[in-house]
Amino acid sequence: TGASAAPAPAASGTPASGPAVGAGMVQPLPSDTPTPVASATPTPVATIDPSVLAQYEMPAFARRSLDRVGPAGVREGGLEANAFSGADGRFAEALMRRVAAPLPSRWLSILLRRTLAAQLDTPENVDGADFAAERAWLLLRMGESVAARAVAQSVDNANYTPKLYQVAMNTALATGDPGELCGIADAGLVATHERGWTMAQAMCAALAAEPGRAKTLLAAAKRRNVASGIDYQLAQKVVGAGPDGGQAVTIEWAGVDVLTAWRFGLAIATGVAVPDTLFATTGQQARYWYALSPSVPLGDRVPYAEAAAGQGVLSSAALVDLYGAVDAANDMPSGAAAAANDLRAAYVGNDVDTRLAAMRRLWGGDDKGAEPSYARLVLTARAAGRLPARLGVADARYLVASMLTAGLDRTATRWRPAVEEGGDAWAMIALADPDMTGQLSYRQLSSYVGRGDAALKQRLFFAGLAGLGRLSADDIERAAKALDVRIGAENTWTRAIDRAAADGQQGMVVVLAAIGMQTPRWDGVPPAMLYRIIGALRAVGLEGEARMIAAEALARA
């Protein structure tokens, strides 16, 4: 029942394949309704023009146009409404369907979210509702359940298409909110014939305080084998949670071998714990949905919240707030409580050494050779920014990388005099500095030897500097040959992103940048592609994000 945790929406105007459902139940006449008697001259029945009725249901001033779709008021980092102006909407939709999420870059993920969740003008050749559906669907695959729901709900119900009905069901399930389906359940069943809408009708009847009707609909669905097993039991549990539901259902996960969006959403909605083992049967996005769900107990949410922060679904400030709540709560898991204590010490320790030691414990504990998880660098970003820059700090590269996860570029540049030229910290500052004037020399580029795969990191460093215009044309040509980075090679993708950048299409550049990072790890990103992405973002006025992506490459490769 319902879509899986990662179903692909159908093409525009075409419902996804699935078992068809017969006509809706025929409700019996109430017992006090008189039996109609045939008449030779039937009494004329007054009819109302549907267009007139629509004026009462949704006055013209309250209707939202499909020419501009997206949640109003989302401005922080959001792109302008004309981000896709002049672009072919069909091409943009096709690209969105092909983005493999999650992306290796946290900062590109953040930029892509800000693009998709903005209030955007609908590009040419597409329906506004379908364009919103594609945006919301990509947001869901990225783990951005809340943003996806906001985009889906920015379209009036009367304008929903089969594609948007499908995505709307998934946004409701990803946010653990079956009540979101109630305004569109009947129309969704007619438009898509999916079994999930049949079950949604029963759940919505229960939520509307109609327990009798809800149970009748559930029983009818069971007879028609619309749902069975745990899928049916979870719907029963939602019905039982409604007013006068009158039934308690115990959910047993034994024998369940896959976590679908239906199972995830209804379990979250009814307070049923999802076994950790089931998350391994679905995409990473389900973990991020879990982290964003306020109904999940705080202690259970912590590891998933760290994963979400590492991907950009949660900000550094949001992750710190979560650990602040852990610190103030009782009966938290020992690991989470210890991390909360260390985080407090990292902010308010008695001296610099105490605060730095607390951050080191958060990064790797006693394992001196371990690289910190990127999520823990996100967690300590602002604590790192509060430390004074000083010479001889062995972990300066982690402090700089941590600050840059939160975009604290000017704070990070304070460390330039305290770090050695040619190291990771120096290279990240050279890429992230917003006030840098002039260019680096070929000698300075050649002096960089990063930790880990030094050859790869030097190529990524070159790609970042070249894309940001921080090398001369002669040095770019010389370094490209020496490092074997074929920045001049052309293909369909390079021509598309260059054309979008030349036309000033910010939205298309961001989506094409995501297409260029179809790999789960930074070491799979070709330096030549990074060069094109950084240069294109800079060309359309997104230099801040370009700098952060370039620096992130060195921190994570």
Secondary structure as a PSIPRED ss2 file (coil, helix, strand):
# PSIPRED VFORMAT (PSIPRED V4.0)

   1 T C   1.000  0.000  0.000
   2 G C   1.000  0.000  0.000
   3 A C   1.000  0.000  0.000
   4 S C   1.000  0.000  0.000
   5 A C   1.000  0.000  0.000
   6 A C   1.000  0.000  0.000
   7 P C   1.000  0.000  0.000
   8 A C   1.000  0.000  0.000
   9 P C   1.000  0.000  0.000
  10 A C   1.000  0.000  0.000
  11 A C   1.000  0.000  0.000
  12 S C   1.000  0.000  0.000
  13 G C   1.000  0.000  0.000
  14 T C   1.000  0.000  0.000
  15 P C   1.000  0.000  0.000
  16 A C   1.000  0.000  0.000
  17 S C   1.000  0.000  0.000
  18 G C   1.000  0.000  0.000
  19 P C   1.000  0.000  0.000
  20 A C   1.000  0.000  0.000
  21 V C   1.000  0.000  0.000
  22 G C   1.000  0.000  0.000
  23 A C   1.000  0.000  0.000
  24 G C   1.000  0.000  0.000
  25 M C   1.000  0.000  0.000
  26 V C   1.000  0.000  0.000
  27 Q C   1.000  0.000  0.000
  28 P C   1.000  0.000  0.000
  29 L C   1.000  0.000  0.000
  30 P C   1.000  0.000  0.000
  31 S C   1.000  0.000  0.000
  32 D C   1.000  0.000  0.000
  33 T C   1.000  0.000  0.000
  34 P C   1.000  0.000  0.000
  35 T C   1.000  0.000  0.000
  36 P C   1.000  0.000  0.000
  37 V C   1.000  0.000  0.000
  38 A C   1.000  0.000  0.000
  39 S C   1.000  0.000  0.000
  40 A C   1.000  0.000  0.000
  41 T C   1.000  0.000  0.000
  42 P C   1.000  0.000  0.000
  43 T C   1.000  0.000  0.000
  44 P C   1.000  0.000  0.000
  45 V C   1.000  0.000  0.000
  46 A C   1.000  0.000  0.000
  47 T C   1.000  0.000  0.000
  48 I C   1.000  0.000  0.000
  49 D C   1.000  0.000  0.000
  50 P H   0.000  1.000  0.000
  51 S H   0.000  1.000  0.000
  52 V H   0.000  1.000  0.000
  53 L H   0.000  1.000  0.000
  54 A H   0.000  1.000  0.000
  55 Q H   0.000  1.000  0.000
  56 Y H   0.000  1.000  0.000
  57 E H   0.000  1.000  0.000
  58 M C   1.000  0.000  0.000
  59 P C   1.000  0.000  0.000
  60 A H   0.000  1.000  0.000
  61 F H   0.000  1.000  0.000
  62 A H   0.000  1.000  0.000
  63 R C   1.000  0.000  0.000
  64 R C   1.000  0.000  0.000
  65 S C   1.000  0.000  0.000
  66 L C   1.000  0.000  0.000
  67 D C   1.000  0.000  0.000
  68 R E   0.000  0.000  1.000
  69 V E   0.000  0.000  1.000
  70 G C   1.000  0.000  0.000
  71 P C   1.000  0.000  0.000
  72 A C   1.000  0.000  0.000
  73 G C   1.000  0.000  0.000
  74 V C   1.000  0.000  0.000
  75 R C   1.000  0.000  0.000
  76 E C   1.000  0.000  0.000
  77 G C   1.000  0.000  0.000
  78 G C   1.000  0.000  0.000
  79 L C   1.000  0.000  0.000
  80 E C   1.000  0.000  0.000
  81 A C   1.000  0.000  0.000
  82 N C   1.000  0.000  0.000
  83 A C   1.000  0.000  0.000
  84 F C   1.000  0.000  0.000
  85 S C   1.000  0.000  0.000
  86 G C   1.000  0.000  0.000
  87 A C   1.000  0.000  0.000
  88 D E   0.000  0.000  1.000
  89 G H   0.000  1.000  0.000
  90 R H   0.000  1.000  0.000
  91 F H   0.000  1.000  0.000
  92 A H   0.000  1.000  0.000
  93 E H   0.000  1.000  0.000
  94 A H   0.000  1.000  0.000
  95 L H   0.000  1.000  0.000
  96 M H   0.000  1.000  0.000
  97 R H   0.000  1.000  0.000
  98 R H   0.000  1.000  0.000
  99 V C   1.000  0.000  0.000
 100 A C   1.000  0.000  0.000
 101 A C   1.000  0.000  0.000
 102 P C   1.000  0.000  0.000
 103 L C   1.000  0.000  0.000
 104 P C   1.000  0.000  0.000
 105 S C   1.000  0.000  0.000
 106 R H   0.000  1.000  0.000
 107 W H   0.000  1.000  0.000
 108 L H   0.000  1.000  0.000
 109 S H   0.000  1.000  0.000
 110 I H   0.000  1.000  0.000
 111 L H   0.000  1.000  0.000
 112 L H   0.000  1.000  0.000
 113 R H   0.000  1.000  0.000
 114 R H   0.000  1.000  0.000
 115 T H   0.000  1.000  0.000
 116 L H   0.000  1.000  0.000
 117 A C   1.000  0.000  0.000
 118 A C   1.000  0.000  0.000
 119 Q C   1.000  0.000  0.000
 120 L E   0.000  0.000  1.000
 121 D E   0.000  0.000  1.000
 122 T C   1.000  0.000  0.000
 123 P C   1.000  0.000  0.000
 124 E E   0.000  0.000  1.000
 125 N C   1.000  0.000  0.000
 126 V C   1.000  0.000  0.000
 127 D C   1.000  0.000  0.000
 128 G H   0.000  1.000  0.000
 129 A H   0.000  1.000  0.000
 130 D H   0.000  1.000  0.000
 131 F H   0.000  1.000  0.000
 132 A H   0.000  1.000  0.000
 133 A H   0.000  1.000  0.000
 134 E H   0.000  1.000  0.000
 135 R H   0.000  1.000  0.000
 136 A H   0.000  1.000  0.000
 137 W H   0.000  1.000  0.000
 138 L H   0.000  1.000  0.000
 139 L H   0.000  1.000  0.000
 140 L H   0.000  1.000  0.000
 141 R H   0.000  1.000  0.000
 142 M H   0.000  1.000  0.000
 143 G C   1.000  0.000  0.000
 144 E C   1.000  0.000  0.000
 145 S H   0.000  1.000  0.000
 146 V H   0.000  1.000  0.000
 147 A H   0.000  1.000  0.000
 148 A H   0.000  1.000  0.000
 149 R H   0.000  1.000  0.000
 150 A H   0.000  1.000  0.000
 151 V H   0.000  1.000  0.000
 152 A H   0.000  1.000  0.000
 153 Q C   1.000  0.000  0.000
 154 S C   1.000  0.000  0.000
 155 V C   1.000  0.000  0.000
 156 D C   1.000  0.000  0.000
 157 N H   0.000  1.000  0.000
 158 A H   0.000  1.000  0.000
 159 N H   0.000  1.000  0.000
 160 Y C   1.000  0.000  0.000
 161 T C   1.000  0.000  0.000
 162 P H   0.000  1.000  0.000
 163 K H   0.000  1.000  0.000
 164 L H   0.000  1.000  0.000
 165 Y H   0.000  1.000  0.000
 166 Q H   0.000  1.000  0.000
 167 V H   0.000  1.000  0.000
 168 A H   0.000  1.000  0.000
 169 M H   0.000  1.000  0.000
 170 N H   0.000  1.000  0.000
 171 T H   0.000  1.000  0.000
 172 A H   0.000  1.000  0.000
 173 L H   0.000  1.000  0.000
 174 A H   0.000  1.000  0.000
 175 T C   1.000  0.000  0.000
 176 G C   1.000  0.000  0.000
 177 D C   1.000  0.000  0.000
 178 P H   0.000  1.000  0.000
 179 G H   0.000  1.000  0.000
 180 E H   0.000  1.000  0.000
 181 L H   0.000  1.000  0.000
 182 C C   1.000  0.000  0.000
 183 G C   1.000  0.000  0.000
 184 I C   1.000  0.000  0.000
 185 A H   0.000  1.000  0.000
 186 D H   0.000  1.000  0.000
 187 A H   0.000  1.000  0.000
 188 G H   0.000  1.000  0.000
 189 L H   0.000  1.000  0.000
 190 V H   0.000  1.000  0.000
 191 A H   0.000  1.000  0.000
 192 T H   0.000  1.000  0.000
 193 H C   1.000  0.000  0.000
 194 E C   1.000  0.000  0.000
 195 R H   0.000  1.000  0.000
 196 G H   0.000  1.000  0.000
 197 W H   0.000  1.000  0.000
 198 T H   0.000  1.000  0.000
 199 M H   0.000  1.000  0.000
 200 A H   0.000  1.000  0.000
 201 Q H   0.000  1.000  0.000
 202 A H   0.000  1.000  0.000
 203 M H   0.000  1.000  0.000
 204 C H   0.000  1.000  0.000
 205 A H   0.000  1.000  0.000
 206 A H   0.000  1.000  0.000
 207 L H   0.000  1.000  0.000
 208 A C   1.000  0.000  0.000
 209 A C   1.000  0.000  0.000
 210 E C   1.000  0.000  0.000
 211 P H   0.000  1.000  0.000
 212 G H   0.000  1.000  0.000
 213 R H   0.000  1.000  0.000
 214 A H   0.000  1.000  0.000
 215 K H   0.000  1.000  0.000
 216 T H   0.000  1.000  0.000
 217 L H   0.000  1.000  0.000
 218 L H   0.000  1.000  0.000
 219 A H   0.000  1.000  0.000
 220 A H   0.000  1.000  0.000
 221 A H   0.000  1.000  0.000
 222 K H   0.000  1.000  0.000
 223 R H   0.000  1.000  0.000
 224 R C   1.000  0.000  0.000
 225 N C   1.000  0.000  0.000
 226 V C   1.000  0.000  0.000
 227 A C   1.000  0.000  0.000
 228 S C   1.000  0.000  0.000
 229 G H   0.000  1.000  0.000
 230 I H   0.000  1.000  0.000
 231 D H   0.000  1.000  0.000
 232 Y H   0.000  1.000  0.000
 233 Q H   0.000  1.000  0.000
 234 L H   0.000  1.000  0.000
 235 A H   0.000  1.000  0.000
 236 Q H   0.000  1.000  0.000
 237 K H   0.000  1.000  0.000
 238 V H   0.000  1.000  0.000
 239 V H   0.000  1.000  0.000
 240 G H   0.000  1.000  0.000
 241 A H   0.000  1.000  0.000
 242 G C   1.000  0.000  0.000
 243 P C   1.000  0.000  0.000
 244 D C   1.000  0.000  0.000
 245 G C   1.000  0.000  0.000
 246 G C   1.000  0.000  0.000
 247 Q C   1.000  0.000  0.000
 248 A C   1.000  0.000  0.000
 249 V C   1.000  0.000  0.000
 250 T C   1.000  0.000  0.000
 251 I C   1.000  0.000  0.000
 252 E C   1.000  0.000  0.000
 253 W C   1.000  0.000  0.000
 254 A C   1.000  0.000  0.000
 255 G C   1.000  0.000  0.000
 256 V C   1.000  0.000  0.000
 257 D C   1.000  0.000  0.000
 258 V C   1.000  0.000  0.000
 259 L C   1.000  0.000  0.000
 260 T C   1.000  0.000  0.000
 261 A H   0.000  1.000  0.000
 262 W H   0.000  1.000  0.000
 263 R H   0.000  1.000  0.000
 264 F H   0.000  1.000  0.000
 265 G H   0.000  1.000  0.000
 266 L H   0.000  1.000  0.000
 267 A H   0.000  1.000  0.000
 268 I H   0.000  1.000  0.000
 269 A H   0.000  1.000  0.000
 270 T C   1.000  0.000  0.000
 271 G C   1.000  0.000  0.000
 272 V C   1.000  0.000  0.000
 273 A C   1.000  0.000  0.000
 274 V C   1.000  0.000  0.000
 275 P C   1.000  0.000  0.000
 276 D H   0.000  1.000  0.000
 277 T H   0.000  1.000  0.000
 278 L H   0.000  1.000  0.000
 279 F H   0.000  1.000  0.000
 280 A C   1.000  0.000  0.000
 281 T C   1.000  0.000  0.000
 282 T C   1.000  0.000  0.000
 283 G C   1.000  0.000  0.000
 284 Q C   1.000  0.000  0.000
 285 Q H   0.000  1.000  0.000
 286 A H   0.000  1.000  0.000
 287 R H   0.000  1.000  0.000
 288 Y H   0.000  1.000  0.000
 289 W H   0.000  1.000  0.000
 290 Y H   0.000  1.000  0.000
 291 A H   0.000  1.000  0.000
 292 L H   0.000  1.000  0.000
 293 S C   1.000  0.000  0.000
 294 P C   1.000  0.000  0.000
 295 S C   1.000  0.000  0.000
 296 V C   1.000  0.000  0.000
 297 P C   1.000  0.000  0.000
 298 L H   0.000  1.000  0.000
 299 G H   0.000  1.000  0.000
 300 D H   0.000  1.000  0.000
 301 R H   0.000  1.000  0.000
 302 V H   0.000  1.000  0.000
 303 P H   0.000  1.000  0.000
 304 Y H   0.000  1.000  0.000
 305 A H   0.000  1.000  0.000
 306 E H   0.000  1.000  0.000
 307 A H   0.000  1.000  0.000
 308 A H   0.000  1.000  0.000
 309 A H   0.000  1.000  0.000
 310 G H   0.000  1.000  0.000
 311 Q H   0.000  1.000  0.000
 312 G C   1.000  0.000  0.000
 313 V C   1.000  0.000  0.000
 314 L C   1.000  0.000  0.000
 315 S C   1.000  0.000  0.000
 316 S H   0.000  1.000  0.000
 317 A H   0.000  1.000  0.000
 318 A H   0.000  1.000  0.000
 319 L H   0.000  1.000  0.000
 320 V H   0.000  1.000  0.000
 321 D H   0.000  1.000  0.000
 322 L H   0.000  1.000  0.000
 323 Y H   0.000  1.000  0.000
 324 G H   0.000  1.000  0.000
 325 A H   0.000  1.000  0.000
 326 V H   0.000  1.000  0.000
 327 D H   0.000  1.000  0.000
 328 A H   0.000  1.000  0.000
 329 A C   1.000  0.000  0.000
 330 N C   1.000  0.000  0.000
 331 D C   1.000  0.000  0.000
 332 M C   1.000  0.000  0.000
 333 P C   1.000  0.000  0.000
 334 S H   0.000  1.000  0.000
 335 G H   0.000  1.000  0.000
 336 A H   0.000  1.000  0.000
 337 A H   0.000  1.000  0.000
 338 A H   0.000  1.000  0.000
 339 A H   0.000  1.000  0.000
 340 A H   0.000  1.000  0.000
 341 N H   0.000  1.000  0.000
 342 D H   0.000  1.000  0.000
 343 L H   0.000  1.000  0.000
 344 R H   0.000  1.000  0.000
 345 A H   0.000  1.000  0.000
 346 A H   0.000  1.000  0.000
 347 Y H   0.000  1.000  0.000
 348 V H   0.000  1.000  0.000
 349 G C   1.000  0.000  0.000
 350 N C   1.000  0.000  0.000
 351 D C   1.000  0.000  0.000
 352 V H   0.000  1.000  0.000
 353 D H   0.000  1.000  0.000
 354 T H   0.000  1.000  0.000
 355 R H   0.000  1.000  0.000
 356 L H   0.000  1.000  0.000
 357 A H   0.000  1.000  0.000
 358 A H   0.000  1.000  0.000
 359 M H   0.000  1.000  0.000
 360 R H   0.000  1.000  0.000
 361 R H   0.000  1.000  0.000
 362 L H   0.000  1.000  0.000
 363 W H   0.000  1.000  0.000
 364 G H   0.000  1.000  0.000
 365 G C   1.000  0.000  0.000
 366 D C   1.000  0.000  0.000
 367 D C   1.000  0.000  0.000
 368 K C   1.000  0.000  0.000
 369 G C   1.000  0.000  0.000
 370 A C   1.000  0.000  0.000
 371 E C   1.000  0.000  0.000
 372 P C   1.000  0.000  0.000
 373 S C   1.000  0.000  0.000
 374 Y H   0.000  1.000  0.000
 375 A H   0.000  1.000  0.000
 376 R H   0.000  1.000  0.000
 377 L H   0.000  1.000  0.000
 378 V H   0.000  1.000  0.000
 379 L H   0.000  1.000  0.000
 380 T C   1.000  0.000  0.000
 381 A H   0.000  1.000  0.000
 382 R H   0.000  1.000  0.000
 383 A H   0.000  1.000  0.000
 384 A H   0.000  1.000  0.000
 385 G H   0.000  1.000  0.000
 386 R C   1.000  0.000  0.000
 387 L C   1.000  0.000  0.000
 388 P C   1.000  0.000  0.000
 389 A C   1.000  0.000  0.000
 390 R C   1.000  0.000  0.000
 391 L C   1.000  0.000  0.000
 392 G C   1.000  0.000  0.000
 393 V C   1.000  0.000  0.000
 394 A C   1.000  0.000  0.000
 395 D C   1.000  0.000  0.000
 396 A H   0.000  1.000  0.000
 397 R H   0.000  1.000  0.000
 398 Y H   0.000  1.000  0.000
 399 L H   0.000  1.000  0.000
 400 V H   0.000  1.000  0.000
 401 A H   0.000  1.000  0.000
 402 S H   0.000  1.000  0.000
 403 M H   0.000  1.000  0.000
 404 L H   0.000  1.000  0.000
 405 T H   0.000  1.000  0.000
 406 A C   1.000  0.000  0.000
 407 G C   1.000  0.000  0.000
 408 L C   1.000  0.000  0.000
 409 D H   0.000  1.000  0.000
 410 R H   0.000  1.000  0.000
 411 T H   0.000  1.000  0.000
 412 A H   0.000  1.000  0.000
 413 T H   0.000  1.000  0.000
 414 R C   1.000  0.000  0.000
 415 W C   1.000  0.000  0.000
 416 R H   0.000  1.000  0.000
 417 P H   0.000  1.000  0.000
 418 A H   0.000  1.000  0.000
 419 V C   1.000  0.000  0.000
 420 E C   1.000  0.000  0.000
 421 E C   1.000  0.000  0.000
 422 G C   1.000  0.000  0.000
 423 G C   1.000  0.000  0.000
 424 D H   0.000  1.000  0.000
 425 A H   0.000  1.000  0.000
 426 W H   0.000  1.000  0.000
 427 A H   0.000  1.000  0.000
 428 M H   0.000  1.000  0.000
 429 I H   0.000  1.000  0.000
 430 A H   0.000  1.000  0.000
 431 L H   0.000  1.000  0.000
 432 A H   0.000  1.000  0.000
 433 D C   1.000  0.000  0.000
 434 P C   1.000  0.000  0.000
 435 D C   1.000  0.000  0.000
 436 M C   1.000  0.000  0.000
 437 T C   1.000  0.000  0.000
 438 G C   1.000  0.000  0.000
 439 Q C   1.000  0.000  0.000
 440 L C   1.000  0.000  0.000
 441 S C   1.000  0.000  0.000
 442 Y H   0.000  1.000  0.000
 443 R H   0.000  1.000  0.000
 444 Q H   0.000  1.000  0.000
 445 L H   0.000  1.000  0.000
 446 S H   0.000  1.000  0.000
 447 S H   0.000  1.000  0.000
 448 Y C   1.000  0.000  0.000
 449 V C   1.000  0.000  0.000
 450 G C   1.000  0.000  0.000
 451 R C   1.000  0.000  0.000
 452 G C   1.000  0.000  0.000
 453 D C   1.000  0.000  0.000
 454 A H   0.000  1.000  0.000
 455 A H   0.000  1.000  0.000
 456 L H   0.000  1.000  0.000
 457 K H   0.000  1.000  0.000
 458 Q H   0.000  1.000  0.000
 459 R H   0.000  1.000  0.000
 460 L H   0.000  1.000  0.000
 461 F H   0.000  1.000  0.000
 462 F H   0.000  1.000  0.000
 463 A H   0.000  1.000  0.000
 464 G H   0.000  1.000  0.000
 465 L H   0.000  1.000  0.000
 466 A H   0.000  1.000  0.000
 467 G H   0.000  1.000  0.000
 468 L C   1.000  0.000  0.000
 469 G C   1.000  0.000  0.000
 470 R C   1.000  0.000  0.000
 471 L C   1.000  0.000  0.000
 472 S C   1.000  0.000  0.000
 473 A H   0.000  1.000  0.000
 474 D H   0.000  1.000  0.000
 475 D H   0.000  1.000  0.000
 476 I H   0.000  1.000  0.000
 477 E H   0.000  1.000  0.000
 478 R H   0.000  1.000  0.000
 479 A H   0.000  1.000  0.000
 480 A H   0.000  1.000  0.000
 481 K H   0.000  1.000  0.000
 482 A H   0.000  1.000  0.000
 483 L H   0.000  1.000  0.000
 484 D C   1.000  0.000  0.000
 485 V C   1.000  0.000  0.000
 486 R C   1.000  0.000  0.000
 487 I C   1.000  0.000  0.000
 488 G C   1.000  0.000  0.000
 489 A C   1.000  0.000  0.000
 490 E C   1.000  0.000  0.000
 491 N C   1.000  0.000  0.000
 492 T H   0.000  1.000  0.000
 493 W H   0.000  1.000  0.000
 494 T H   0.000  1.000  0.000
 495 R H   0.000  1.000  0.000
 496 A H   0.000  1.000  0.000
 497 I H   0.000  1.000  0.000
 498 D H   0.000  1.000  0.000
 499 R H   0.000  1.000  0.000
 500 A H   0.000  1.000  0.000
 501 A H   0.000  1.000  0.000
 502 A H   0.000  1.000  0.000
 503 D C   1.000  0.000  0.000
 504 G C   1.000  0.000  0.000
 505 Q C   1.000  0.000  0.000
 506 Q H   0.000  1.000  0.000
 507 G H   0.000  1.000  0.000
 508 M H   0.000  1.000  0.000
 509 V H   0.000  1.000  0.000
 510 V H   0.000  1.000  0.000
 511 V H   0.000  1.000  0.000
 512 L H   0.000  1.000  0.000
 513 A H   0.000  1.000  0.000
 514 A H   0.000  1.000  0.000
 515 I H   0.000  1.000  0.000
 516 G C   1.000  0.000  0.000
 517 M C   1.000  0.000  0.000
 518 Q C   1.000  0.000  0.000
 519 T C   1.000  0.000  0.000
 520 P C   1.000  0.000  0.000
 521 R C   1.000  0.000  0.000
 522 W H   0.000  1.000  0.000
 523 D H   0.000  1.000  0.000
 524 G H   0.000  1.000  0.000
 525 V C   1.000  0.000  0.000
 526 P C   1.000  0.000  0.000
 527 P H   0.000  1.000  0.000
 528 A H   0.000  1.000  0.000
 529 M H   0.000  1.000  0.000
 530 L H   0.000  1.000  0.000
 531 Y H   0.000  1.000  0.000
 532 R H   0.000  1.000  0.000
 533 I H   0.000  1.000  0.000
 534 I H   0.000  1.000  0.000
 535 G H   0.000  1.000  0.000
 536 A H   0.000  1.000  0.000
 537 L H   0.000  1.000  0.000
 538 R H   0.000  1.000  0.000
 539 A H   0.000  1.000  0.000
 540 V C   1.000  0.000  0.000
 541 G C   1.000  0.000  0.000
 542 L C   1.000  0.000  0.000
 543 E H   0.000  1.000  0.000
 544 G H   0.000  1.000  0.000
 545 E H   0.000  1.000  0.000
 546 A H   0.000  1.000  0.000
 547 R H   0.000  1.000  0.000
 548 M H   0.000  1.000  0.000
 549 I H   0.000  1.000  0.000
 550 A H   0.000  1.000  0.000
 551 A H   0.000  1.000  0.000
 552 E H   0.000  1.000  0.000
 553 A H   0.000  1.000  0.000
 554 L H   0.000  1.000  0.000
 555 A H   0.000  1.000  0.000
 556 R H   0.000  1.000  0.000
 557 A C   1.000  0.000  0.000
